[in-house]
Amino acid sequence: MTSASIGYTPGPWRADGFVIKSVDQFVASAELMRREPFSAATKESHANARLIAAAPNLLEALKDCVHRLRRCAELHGNAPFAVDALCEQFESVIAKAEQVSV
């Protein structure tokens, strides 16, 4: 997929300190800009960067989960797992990430 078709830099992304990079470009920075002891802010910035770097993989995994849950519900019925409600919750998160209104 191209960035034009999905609206964001395609993954995978990786965290390099507080900088998030794709294979060939800068994606974002998770550096905290506040007055704290340097080590506390740095640790939090690095943790934020790791979470942000995982975003493309998390989004794809969530899409796959919705697909599999819907397929399972088709084959075996929705009960007792409330698959529709769960999938709607997941699809809302996916829409938020892709900035699509549902």
C-alpha positions as CSV (number, residue, x, y, z in Angstrom):
1,M,0.0,0.0,0.0
2,T,1.1,3.5,-0.6
3,S,0.9,6.4,1.8
4,A,-1.5,8.1,-0.5
5,S,-4.0,5.2,-0.4
6,I,-3.9,4.8,3.4
7,G,-3.2,8.4,4.5
8,Y,-0.1,7.6,6.7
9,T,3.4,6.3,6.3
10,P,3.1,2.5,5.7
11,G,4.7,0.3,8.4
12,P,6.6,-1.4,9.7
13,W,7.8,1.4,12.0
14,R,10.5,1.2,14.6
15,A,11.5,3.2,17.6
16,D,15.0,4.6,17.7
17,G,15.1,6.3,21.1
18,F,12.2,8.7,20.9
19,V,12.3,8.9,17.1
20,I,9.9,6.8,15.1
21,K,11.1,5.7,11.6
22,S,9.8,3.7,8.8
23,V,12.1,1.7,6.6
24,D,13.3,4.7,4.7
25,Q,12.0,7.9,6.4
26,F,11.3,9.8,9.6
27,V,7.7,9.3,10.9
28,A,7.5,11.2,14.2
29,S,9.1,12.1,17.4
30,A,7.8,11.2,20.8
31,E,10.1,13.5,22.7
32,L,8.4,15.1,25.8
33,M,8.8,18.8,26.0
34,R,8.3,19.5,29.7
35,R,10.4,20.3,32.8
36,E,11.2,17.0,34.5
37,P,14.4,15.2,35.5
38,F,16.0,14.3,32.2
39,S,16.0,10.5,32.8
40,A,12.2,10.4,33.7
41,A,11.2,12.3,30.6
42,T,13.6,10.3,28.4
43,K,12.2,6.9,29.7
44,E,8.7,8.0,29.0
45,S,9.6,9.4,25.6
46,H,11.2,6.1,24.6
47,A,8.1,4.1,25.9
48,N,5.8,6.4,23.9
49,A,8.0,5.9,20.8
50,R,7.8,2.2,21.1
51,L,4.0,2.3,21.4
52,I,3.7,4.6,18.5
53,A,6.0,2.5,16.4
54,A,3.8,-0.5,17.1
55,A,0.7,1.3,15.7
56,P,0.7,0.0,12.1
57,N,1.1,-3.6,13.4
58,L,-1.6,-3.1,16.0
59,L,-4.0,-1.6,13.4
60,E,-3.5,-4.5,11.0
61,A,-3.9,-7.1,13.8
62,L,-7.1,-5.4,14.9
63,K,-8.5,-5.5,11.3
64,D,-7.5,-9.2,11.0
65,C,-9.2,-9.8,14.4
66,V,-12.5,-8.2,13.2
67,H,-12.4,-10.2,10.0
68,R,-11.8,-13.5,11.8
69,L,-14.5,-12.7,14.4
70,R,-17.0,-11.9,11.8
71,R,-16.2,-15.0,9.9
72,C,-16.5,-17.1,13.0
73,A,-19.8,-15.6,13.8
74,E,-21.0,-16.4,10.3
75,L,-20.0,-20.0,10.7
76,H,-21.0,-20.6,14.3
77,G,-23.4,-17.9,15.3
78,N,-22.9,-14.8,17.3
79,A,-23.8,-16.0,20.8
80,P,-22.5,-16.2,23.4
81,F,-19.6,-13.9,22.6
82,A,-21.5,-10.8,21.5
83,V,-19.3,-10.7,18.5
84,D,-21.2,-7.8,16.8
85,A,-20.7,-5.5,19.8
86,L,-17.0,-6.4,20.0
87,C,-16.5,-5.9,16.3
88,E,-18.3,-2.5,16.4
89,Q,-16.0,-1.4,19.2
90,F,-12.9,-2.5,17.2
91,E,-14.2,-0.9,14.0
92,S,-14.7,2.4,15.8
93,V,-11.1,2.3,16.9
94,I,-10.0,1.4,13.3
95,A,-12.1,4.3,11.9
96,K,-10.5,6.7,14.5
97,A,-7.0,5.6,13.4
98,E,-8.0,6.0,9.7
99,Q,-10.1,9.1,10.3
100,V,-13.2,7.6,8.8
101,S,-16.6,8.4,10.3
102,V,-18.8,5.4,11.0
